[in-house]
Amino acid sequence: MSLPPIEPFQRLQITDGVLINSERWRLAHEYHKKRHNIYYQSLNQPGIVKGLGVCPIPAPKDRRAEYRDGRWVQIQPGIAIDHFGNFIVVDKPMDYRLRSEVNESPNMMVYLVVYYVDPDELELKNEPIIVTEKFRIKEKDSHLGEGEVEICRILLTSGEVKLSTPNDVFNPGNNQLDLRYRVQAKWRPQACVNAAIYDEGSGKLRAVFSQYSQPSNLSYLLQSVASIYPKFEVGNREEEVSLQPEYFNQILAYDLLYFRDKQFRFLLRNTSVRNESLSVIKEYLESGGVLLVEISTQGTNIGEITQVKQELQQSLPLYSEQLAENNNEVKEARQLLADLETKLNDKIKKISNLYQEFARKVGTPLKLLETNHLLRTHPFPFAAFPTINEQAIPILIGGGIILALGNLSSAWGWDSNLSLPRETIRTAQEMGINILHFAWRRKQLTQSQLNPRNNAAYTPNG
Protein backbone atom coordinates (compact mmCIF):
# COMPACT_ATOMS: atom_id res chain seq x y z
CA MET A 1 0.00 0.00 0.00
CA SER A 2 2.03 2.95 -1.27
CA LEU A 3 1.23 6.46 -0.10
CA PRO A 4 1.51 9.73 -2.04
CA PRO A 5 4.87 11.51 -2.12
CA ILE A 6 5.50 14.44 0.21
CA GLU A 7 5.65 17.33 -2.25
CA PRO A 8 4.19 20.85 -1.97
CA PHE A 9 1.49 21.92 -4.43
CA GLN A 10 2.20 24.68 -6.93
CA ARG A 11 -0.56 26.53 -8.73
CA LEU A 12 -0.92 29.31 -11.24
CA GLN A 13 -1.32 32.76 -9.67
CA ILE A 14 -4.06 34.63 -11.55
CA THR A 15 -4.15 38.43 -11.62
CA ASP A 16 -5.90 40.98 -13.83
CA GLY A 17 -4.28 41.26 -17.21
CA VAL A 18 -2.64 37.81 -17.19
CA LEU A 19 -2.76 36.27 -20.66
CA ILE A 20 -4.15 32.73 -20.65
CA ASN A 21 -2.34 30.65 -23.24
CA SER A 22 -2.20 26.86 -23.72
CA GLU A 23 0.79 26.44 -21.38
CA ARG A 24 -0.84 28.34 -18.53
CA TRP A 25 -4.09 26.53 -19.08
CA ARG A 26 -2.18 23.24 -18.87
CA LEU A 27 -0.53 24.33 -15.60
CA ALA A 28 -3.91 25.16 -14.07
CA HIS A 29 -5.32 21.83 -15.23
CA GLU A 30 -2.30 19.87 -13.93
CA TYR A 31 -2.72 21.45 -10.49
CA HIS A 32 -6.29 20.17 -10.14
CA LYS A 33 -5.35 16.79 -11.60
CA LYS A 34 -2.52 16.39 -9.09
CA ARG A 35 -4.79 17.36 -6.19
CA HIS A 36 -7.32 14.76 -7.32
CA ASN A 37 -4.61 12.09 -7.62
CA ILE A 38 -3.16 12.82 -4.17
CA TYR A 39 -6.64 12.90 -2.64
CA TYR A 40 -7.47 9.50 -4.14
CA GLN A 41 -4.16 7.92 -3.07
CA SER A 42 -4.63 9.23 0.47
CA LEU A 43 -8.11 7.84 1.04
CA ASN A 44 -8.74 5.09 -1.51
CA GLN A 45 -7.29 2.08 -3.26
CA PRO A 46 -7.34 1.09 -6.93
CA GLY A 47 -9.57 -1.60 -8.35
CA ILE A 48 -12.52 -2.49 -10.53
CA VAL A 49 -15.70 -0.40 -10.23
CA LYS A 50 -17.93 -2.49 -12.48
CA GLY A 51 -17.75 -4.92 -15.38
CA LEU A 52 -14.45 -5.92 -17.00
CA GLY A 53 -15.40 -9.59 -17.14
CA VAL A 54 -13.09 -11.95 -19.03
CA CYS A 55 -14.09 -14.98 -21.09
CA PRO A 56 -12.33 -17.28 -23.60
CA ILE A 57 -13.46 -16.88 -27.21
CA PRO A 58 -12.71 -18.57 -30.54
CA ALA A 59 -10.00 -16.88 -32.56
CA PRO A 60 -11.35 -14.10 -34.80
CA LYS A 61 -11.59 -15.26 -38.41
CA ASP A 62 -9.90 -12.13 -39.76
CA ARG A 63 -6.58 -12.98 -38.05
CA ARG A 64 -3.69 -14.74 -39.73
CA ALA A 65 -3.68 -18.54 -39.52
CA GLU A 66 -0.77 -18.77 -37.04
CA TYR A 67 -2.72 -16.60 -34.58
CA ARG A 68 -5.99 -18.55 -34.82
CA ASP A 69 -5.50 -20.70 -31.73
CA GLY A 70 -6.94 -21.22 -28.24
CA ARG A 71 -5.20 -18.23 -26.65
CA TRP A 72 -7.95 -15.65 -27.19
CA VAL A 73 -10.02 -13.93 -24.52
CA GLN A 74 -12.52 -11.10 -24.59
CA ILE A 75 -12.56 -8.31 -22.01
CA GLN A 76 -16.07 -7.00 -21.41
CA PRO A 77 -16.92 -3.29 -21.00
CA GLY A 78 -16.38 -1.83 -17.56
CA ILE A 79 -14.75 0.80 -15.37
CA ALA A 80 -11.71 0.68 -13.09
CA ILE A 81 -9.70 3.26 -11.13
CA ASP A 82 -5.93 3.08 -10.94
CA HIS A 83 -3.58 3.89 -8.06
CA PHE A 84 -3.50 7.58 -9.01
CA GLY A 85 -7.27 7.99 -9.24
CA ASN A 86 -7.39 7.90 -13.05
CA PHE A 87 -10.53 6.33 -14.50
CA ILE A 88 -10.04 3.45 -16.93
CA VAL A 89 -13.12 3.13 -19.12
CA VAL A 90 -13.45 0.15 -21.47
CA ASP A 91 -16.51 1.11 -23.49
CA LYS A 92 -16.74 -1.92 -25.78
CA PRO A 93 -15.66 -5.59 -25.80
CA MET A 94 -11.94 -6.00 -26.49
CA ASP A 95 -10.44 -9.15 -28.00
CA TYR A 96 -6.97 -10.07 -26.77
CA ARG A 97 -4.54 -12.90 -27.54
CA LEU A 98 -2.07 -14.10 -24.90
CA ARG A 99 1.44 -14.03 -26.36
CA SER A 100 3.41 -15.45 -23.42
CA GLU A 101 5.26 -18.71 -24.03
CA VAL A 102 6.41 -21.14 -21.33
CA ASN A 103 9.90 -22.36 -22.14
CA GLU A 104 12.14 -23.11 -19.16
CA SER A 105 9.60 -24.32 -16.59
CA PRO A 106 6.46 -26.52 -16.65
CA ASN A 107 4.18 -23.52 -16.13
CA MET A 108 4.13 -19.75 -15.68
CA MET A 109 1.69 -17.35 -14.06
CA VAL A 110 0.55 -14.64 -16.45
CA TYR A 111 -1.30 -11.53 -15.27
CA LEU A 112 -3.70 -9.70 -17.56
CA VAL A 113 -3.86 -6.03 -16.56
CA VAL A 114 -5.40 -2.80 -17.77
CA TYR A 115 -3.87 0.63 -17.28
CA TYR A 116 -4.62 4.27 -18.03
CA VAL A 117 -2.91 6.17 -20.85
CA ASP A 118 -2.83 9.97 -20.69
CA PRO A 119 -3.67 11.45 -24.12
CA ASP A 120 -1.13 14.23 -23.45
CA GLU A 121 1.63 11.62 -23.55
CA LEU A 122 0.60 10.35 -26.98
CA GLU A 123 1.92 11.78 -30.22
CA LEU A 124 -1.27 12.60 -32.11
CA LYS A 125 -1.02 13.38 -35.82
CA ASN A 126 -3.97 15.72 -35.75
CA GLU A 127 -4.57 17.52 -32.50
CA PRO A 128 -8.37 17.63 -32.04
CA ILE A 129 -10.02 19.95 -29.56
CA ILE A 130 -11.57 17.02 -27.70
CA VAL A 131 -9.58 13.84 -27.04
CA THR A 132 -10.69 10.57 -25.48
CA GLU A 133 -8.72 9.24 -22.54
CA LYS A 134 -7.11 5.93 -23.46
CA PHE A 135 -6.23 2.63 -21.83
CA ARG A 136 -4.05 -0.34 -22.66
CA ILE A 137 -4.36 -4.05 -21.97
CA LYS A 138 -1.19 -6.05 -21.48
CA GLU A 139 0.06 -9.32 -20.02
CA LYS A 140 3.01 -9.72 -17.67
CA ASP A 141 4.69 -12.43 -15.61
CA SER A 142 5.25 -10.31 -12.50
CA HIS A 143 3.04 -8.63 -9.90
CA LEU A 144 1.21 -5.36 -10.53
CA GLY A 145 3.06 -2.13 -11.00
CA GLU A 146 1.70 1.27 -10.01
CA GLY A 147 -1.18 2.28 -12.25
CA GLU A 148 -2.07 -1.30 -13.25
CA VAL A 149 -5.34 -3.04 -12.37
CA GLU A 150 -5.53 -6.84 -12.58
CA ILE A 151 -8.50 -8.25 -14.46
CA CYS A 152 -7.40 -11.88 -14.71
CA ARG A 153 -4.51 -14.29 -14.16
CA ILE A 154 -3.78 -17.60 -15.87
CA LEU A 155 -1.35 -20.41 -15.03
CA LEU A 156 -0.05 -21.19 -18.52
CA THR A 157 1.57 -24.53 -19.34
CA SER A 158 4.17 -25.33 -21.97
CA GLY A 159 3.07 -26.67 -25.32
CA GLU A 160 -0.28 -26.04 -26.95
CA VAL A 161 -2.56 -23.79 -24.91
CA LYS A 162 -6.34 -23.79 -24.99
CA LEU A 163 -7.85 -21.33 -22.55
CA SER A 164 -11.06 -22.26 -20.76
CA THR A 165 -13.27 -21.31 -17.84
CA PRO A 166 -12.84 -23.45 -14.70
CA ASN A 167 -15.49 -25.88 -13.50
CA ASP A 168 -14.79 -24.63 -9.98
CA VAL A 169 -14.22 -20.86 -9.98
CA PHE A 170 -12.58 -21.11 -6.54
CA ASN A 171 -10.04 -23.68 -7.74
CA PRO A 172 -9.02 -23.01 -11.35
CA GLY A 173 -6.49 -25.30 -13.02
CA ASN A 174 -3.85 -24.88 -15.70
CA ASN A 175 -4.80 -22.67 -18.66
CA GLN A 176 -8.04 -21.67 -16.91
CA LEU A 177 -9.13 -18.13 -16.15
CA ASP A 178 -8.51 -17.16 -12.53
CA LEU A 179 -10.55 -14.14 -11.39
CA ARG A 180 -10.14 -14.70 -7.63
CA TYR A 181 -7.61 -11.91 -7.15
CA ARG A 182 -9.49 -9.10 -8.86
CA VAL A 183 -9.76 -6.18 -6.45
CA GLN A 184 -12.73 -3.87 -6.15
CA ALA A 185 -12.06 -0.14 -5.79
CA LYS A 186 -12.47 0.72 -2.11
CA TRP A 187 -11.39 3.04 0.70
CA ARG A 188 -7.82 2.72 1.92
CA PRO A 189 -7.36 0.79 5.19
CA GLN A 190 -5.91 2.65 8.14
CA ALA A 191 -2.67 0.68 8.05
CA CYS A 192 -0.79 -2.13 6.37
CA VAL A 193 0.56 -4.72 8.82
CA ASN A 194 3.55 -6.94 8.07
CA ALA A 195 4.61 -9.96 10.12
CA ALA A 196 7.48 -12.42 9.86
CA ILE A 197 8.14 -15.86 11.34
CA TYR A 198 11.54 -17.04 12.53
CA ASP A 199 12.75 -20.27 10.93
CA GLU A 200 15.31 -22.06 13.08
CA GLY A 201 16.47 -24.24 10.19
CA SER A 202 17.74 -21.33 8.11
CA GLY A 203 18.13 -18.88 10.99
CA LYS A 204 16.15 -16.33 8.96
CA LEU A 205 12.96 -14.33 9.29
CA ARG A 206 10.41 -15.21 6.63
CA ALA A 207 7.51 -13.05 5.50
CA VAL A 208 4.32 -14.90 6.41
CA PHE A 209 2.99 -15.14 2.85
CA SER A 210 6.30 -15.42 1.01
CA GLN A 211 7.24 -18.35 -1.20
CA TYR A 212 9.66 -19.47 1.53
CA SER A 213 7.00 -19.90 4.22
CA GLN A 214 4.68 -22.82 4.91
CA PRO A 215 1.08 -22.18 6.00
CA SER A 216 1.06 -21.44 9.72
CA ASN A 217 -1.38 -20.44 12.43
CA LEU A 218 -0.14 -16.86 12.06
CA SER A 219 -0.90 -16.91 8.34
CA TYR A 220 -4.45 -18.06 9.12
CA LEU A 221 -4.82 -15.15 11.54
CA LEU A 222 -3.61 -12.67 8.93
CA GLN A 223 -6.05 -14.11 6.39
CA SER A 224 -8.91 -13.32 8.77
CA VAL A 225 -7.88 -9.68 9.33
CA ALA A 226 -9.77 -8.29 6.32
CA SER A 227 -13.12 -9.66 7.48
CA ILE A 228 -12.72 -9.19 11.25
CA TYR A 229 -10.97 -5.80 11.28
CA PRO A 230 -11.15 -4.18 7.81
CA LYS A 231 -9.32 -1.05 9.01
CA PHE A 232 -6.15 -3.12 8.54
CA GLU A 233 -4.74 -4.82 5.50
CA VAL A 234 -1.92 -7.35 5.44
CA GLY A 235 1.26 -6.69 3.49
CA ASN A 236 2.45 -9.07 0.79
CA ARG A 237 6.20 -8.90 1.26
CA GLU A 238 8.15 -11.67 -0.52
CA GLU A 239 11.45 -12.20 1.25
CA GLU A 240 13.49 -13.96 3.88
CA VAL A 241 15.91 -11.92 5.98
CA SER A 242 18.84 -12.90 8.18
CA LEU A 243 18.98 -11.60 11.74
CA GLN A 244 22.11 -9.62 10.91
CA PRO A 245 22.85 -5.88 11.35
CA GLU A 246 23.20 -5.28 7.59
CA TYR A 247 19.55 -6.31 7.09
CA PHE A 248 18.17 -4.16 9.89
CA ASN A 249 16.06 -1.83 7.73
CA GLN A 250 14.43 -4.82 6.03
CA ILE A 251 13.68 -6.31 9.45
CA LEU A 252 12.22 -3.01 10.67
CA ALA A 253 9.69 -3.12 7.83
CA TYR A 254 7.88 -5.78 9.88
CA ASP A 255 5.55 -4.70 12.67
CA LEU A 256 5.66 -8.11 14.36
CA LEU A 257 8.26 -10.89 14.63
CA TYR A 258 6.89 -14.26 15.76
CA PHE A 259 8.99 -16.86 17.60
CA ARG A 260 8.07 -20.18 19.13
CA ASP A 261 9.35 -20.94 22.61
CA LYS A 262 12.16 -23.29 21.62
CA GLN A 263 13.30 -20.94 18.83
CA PHE A 264 13.85 -17.96 21.09
CA ARG A 265 15.34 -20.06 23.87
CA PHE A 266 17.85 -21.32 21.28
CA LEU A 267 18.82 -17.72 20.47
CA LEU A 268 19.15 -16.86 24.16
CA ARG A 269 21.33 -19.88 24.94
CA ASN A 270 23.38 -20.36 21.76
CA THR A 271 26.53 -18.27 22.15
CA SER A 272 27.51 -18.63 18.48
CA VAL A 273 24.46 -16.69 17.24
CA ARG A 274 23.31 -14.94 20.41
CA ASN A 275 25.32 -11.72 20.39
CA GLU A 276 24.62 -10.50 16.84
CA SER A 277 21.03 -11.74 16.58
CA LEU A 278 19.98 -10.46 20.00
CA SER A 279 21.60 -7.09 19.39
CA VAL A 280 19.55 -6.80 16.19
CA ILE A 281 16.38 -7.78 18.08
CA LYS A 282 17.20 -5.28 20.83
CA GLU A 283 17.60 -2.47 18.27
CA TYR A 284 14.41 -3.62 16.54
CA LEU A 285 12.50 -3.32 19.83
CA GLU A 286 13.99 0.11 20.56
CA SER A 287 12.87 1.24 17.09
CA GLY A 288 9.25 0.31 17.79
CA GLY A 289 9.06 -3.31 16.69
CA VAL A 290 7.16 -6.00 18.60
CA LEU A 291 8.26 -9.52 19.44
CA LEU A 292 5.64 -12.23 20.04
CA VAL A 293 6.77 -15.46 21.71
CA GLU A 294 4.49 -18.33 22.69
CA ILE A 295 5.82 -20.15 25.76
CA SER A 296 4.91 -23.78 26.22
CA THR A 297 3.12 -24.43 29.53
CA GLN A 298 3.21 -28.19 29.11
CA GLY A 299 3.87 -29.88 32.45
CA THR A 300 2.55 -26.89 34.40
CA ASN A 301 -0.95 -25.96 35.53
CA ILE A 302 -0.68 -22.24 34.75
CA GLY A 303 -3.68 -22.37 32.43
CA GLU A 304 -5.88 -24.09 34.99
CA ILE A 305 -4.84 -21.75 37.82
CA THR A 306 -5.47 -18.68 35.64
CA GLN A 307 -8.87 -20.05 34.63
CA VAL A 308 -9.92 -20.69 38.25
CA LYS A 309 -8.61 -17.28 39.31
CA GLN A 310 -10.59 -15.50 36.56
CA GLU A 311 -13.79 -17.38 37.41
CA LEU A 312 -13.35 -16.55 41.11
CA GLN A 313 -12.73 -12.87 40.31
CA GLN A 314 -15.92 -12.76 38.23
CA SER A 315 -18.12 -14.45 40.86
CA LEU A 316 -16.71 -12.81 44.01
CA PRO A 317 -18.51 -9.41 43.65
CA LEU A 318 -21.89 -11.14 43.24
CA TYR A 319 -21.06 -13.51 46.10
CA SER A 320 -20.16 -10.56 48.35
CA GLU A 321 -23.47 -8.82 47.60
CA GLN A 322 -25.47 -11.87 48.62
CA LEU A 323 -23.53 -12.39 51.85
CA ALA A 324 -22.20 -9.98 54.43
CA GLU A 325 -18.77 -8.55 53.62
CA ASN A 326 -17.30 -10.03 56.80
CA ASN A 327 -18.88 -13.44 56.22
CA ASN A 328 -16.40 -16.29 56.72
CA GLU A 329 -17.13 -17.75 53.28
CA VAL A 330 -16.35 -14.40 51.63
CA LYS A 331 -13.14 -14.13 53.63
CA GLU A 332 -12.15 -17.64 52.59
CA ALA A 333 -12.85 -16.82 48.94
CA ARG A 334 -10.71 -13.69 49.14
CA GLN A 335 -7.92 -15.65 50.79
CA LEU A 336 -8.17 -18.32 48.09
CA LEU A 337 -7.91 -15.63 45.43
CA ALA A 338 -4.79 -14.21 47.09
CA ASP A 339 -3.25 -17.69 47.33
CA LEU A 340 -3.98 -18.36 43.65
CA GLU A 341 -2.40 -15.01 42.75
CA THR A 342 0.78 -15.89 44.66
CA LYS A 343 0.94 -19.40 43.24
CA LEU A 344 0.37 -18.16 39.69
CA ASN A 345 3.06 -15.47 39.98
CA ASP A 346 5.57 -18.04 41.27
CA LYS A 347 4.89 -20.42 38.38
CA ILE A 348 4.99 -17.63 35.78
CA LYS A 349 8.27 -16.37 37.22
CA LYS A 350 9.77 -19.84 37.00
CA ILE A 351 8.69 -20.57 33.42
CA SER A 352 9.58 -17.11 32.07
CA ASN A 353 12.83 -16.57 33.96
CA LEU A 354 15.03 -16.71 30.83
CA TYR A 355 12.81 -14.16 29.05
CA GLN A 356 12.68 -11.91 32.11
CA GLU A 357 16.46 -11.75 32.07
CA PHE A 358 16.48 -10.70 28.41
CA ALA A 359 13.66 -8.17 28.97
CA ARG A 360 15.56 -6.54 31.84
CA LYS A 361 18.64 -6.18 29.62
CA VAL A 362 16.45 -4.42 27.05
CA GLY A 363 15.11 -2.19 29.81
CA THR A 364 11.49 -3.37 29.69
CA PRO A 365 10.78 -5.91 32.49
CA LEU A 366 7.87 -8.24 31.84
CA LYS A 367 4.66 -8.11 33.85
CA LEU A 368 1.18 -9.56 33.58
CA LEU A 369 -1.01 -7.67 31.12
CA GLU A 370 -3.00 -5.03 32.99
CA THR A 371 -6.73 -4.53 32.51
CA ASN A 372 -6.42 -1.07 30.93
CA HIS A 373 -3.49 -1.88 28.63
CA LEU A 374 -4.00 -1.08 24.92
CA LEU A 375 -3.40 -4.73 24.07
CA ARG A 376 -6.42 -5.64 26.19
CA THR A 377 -8.75 -2.82 25.18
CA HIS A 378 -8.38 -2.09 21.47
CA PRO A 379 -9.83 -2.80 19.04
CA PHE A 380 -11.53 -5.63 20.97
CA PRO A 381 -12.02 -5.38 24.77
CA PHE A 382 -10.94 -8.31 26.96
CA ALA A 383 -11.99 -8.48 30.60
CA ALA A 384 -10.38 -11.93 30.92
CA PHE A 385 -7.62 -13.73 29.03
CA PRO A 386 -8.70 -16.01 26.14
CA THR A 387 -9.48 -19.59 27.11
CA ILE A 388 -8.58 -22.54 24.87
CA ASN A 389 -9.47 -26.12 25.81
CA GLU A 390 -10.52 -24.91 29.28
CA GLN A 391 -7.12 -23.31 29.89
CA ALA A 392 -6.70 -19.54 30.10
CA ILE A 393 -3.76 -18.02 28.19
CA PRO A 394 -2.06 -15.40 30.42
CA ILE A 395 -0.07 -12.73 28.59
CA LEU A 396 3.07 -10.98 29.84
CA ILE A 397 4.27 -7.74 28.29
CA GLY A 398 7.26 -5.47 28.63
CA GLY A 399 7.80 -2.72 26.06
CA GLY A 400 7.62 -4.48 22.71
CA ILE A 401 8.00 -8.02 24.09
CA ILE A 402 4.79 -10.07 24.31
CA LEU A 403 4.81 -13.52 25.92
CA ALA A 404 1.73 -15.72 25.52
CA LEU A 405 1.82 -18.44 28.20
CA GLY A 406 0.17 -21.21 26.23
CA ASN A 407 -0.68 -22.05 22.66
CA LEU A 408 -2.82 -19.04 21.74
CA SER A 409 -2.13 -19.49 18.02
CA SER A 410 -3.61 -23.01 18.03
CA ALA A 411 -7.05 -21.38 17.78
CA TRP A 412 -6.07 -19.05 14.92
CA GLY A 413 -5.90 -21.81 12.33
CA TRP A 414 -7.91 -24.80 11.25
CA ASP A 415 -8.74 -27.28 13.98
CA SER A 416 -8.33 -30.67 12.27
CA ASN A 417 -10.14 -32.44 15.13
CA LEU A 418 -13.06 -29.98 14.96
CA SER A 419 -12.89 -29.73 18.75
CA LEU A 420 -12.81 -25.95 19.17
CA PRO A 421 -16.13 -24.08 19.19
CA ARG A 422 -16.51 -21.08 16.92
CA GLU A 423 -16.64 -18.71 19.91
CA THR A 424 -13.19 -19.89 21.07
CA ILE A 425 -11.68 -19.42 17.60
CA ARG A 426 -13.18 -15.95 17.21
CA THR A 427 -12.00 -14.87 20.69
CA ALA A 428 -8.44 -16.05 19.99
CA GLN A 429 -8.44 -14.29 16.61
CA GLU A 430 -9.64 -11.05 18.19
CA MET A 431 -6.79 -11.20 20.71
CA GLY A 432 -4.44 -11.86 17.79
CA ILE A 433 -5.72 -8.76 16.03
CA ASN A 434 -5.25 -6.78 19.25
CA ILE A 435 -1.61 -7.92 19.16
CA LEU A 436 -1.26 -6.80 15.52
CA HIS A 437 -2.90 -3.46 16.32
CA PHE A 438 -0.59 -2.92 19.29
CA ALA A 439 2.45 -3.78 17.13
CA TRP A 440 1.42 -1.32 14.40
CA ARG A 441 0.55 1.46 16.85
CA ARG A 442 3.74 1.05 18.88
CA LYS A 443 5.96 1.27 15.82
CA GLN A 444 3.98 4.19 14.39
CA LEU A 445 4.35 6.24 17.59
CA THR A 446 8.00 5.28 18.13
CA GLN A 447 9.07 5.99 14.56
CA SER A 448 7.26 9.33 14.55
CA GLN A 449 9.51 10.67 17.30
CA LEU A 450 12.88 9.28 16.22
CA ASN A 451 15.56 11.55 14.82
CA PRO A 452 15.38 11.24 10.99
CA ARG A 453 19.17 11.43 10.77
CA ASN A 454 19.43 8.19 12.69
CA ASN A 455 16.54 6.51 10.89
CA ALA A 456 16.61 7.88 7.36
CA ALA A 457 16.20 4.56 5.59
CA TYR A 458 12.79 3.71 7.02
CA THR A 459 9.48 5.54 6.69
CA PRO A 460 6.70 4.58 9.14
CA ASN A 461 3.36 3.44 7.71
CA GLY A 462 0.31 5.42 8.77
Secondary structure by P-SEA (a helix, b strand, c coil): cccccbbbbbbbbbcccccccaaaaaaaaaaaaaaaaaaaaacccccccccbbbbbbccccccccccccccbbbbcccccccccbbbbbbccbbbbbbccccccccbbbbbbbbbbbbcccccccccccbbbbbcccccccccccccccccccccccccbbbbbbbccccccccccccccccccccccccbbbbbbbbbccccbbbccccccccccaaaaaaaacccccccbbbbbcccccccccccccccccccbbbbcaaaaaaaaccccccaaaaaaaaaaaaabbbbbbbbbccccaaaaaaaaaaaaaaaaaaaaaacccccaaaaaaaaaaaaaaaaaaaaaaaaaaaaaaaaaaacbbbccccccccccccccccccccccccbbbbbbbcccbbbccccccccccccccccccaaaaaaaaaaaaaaaaaaaaaaaaaaaaccccccccccccc
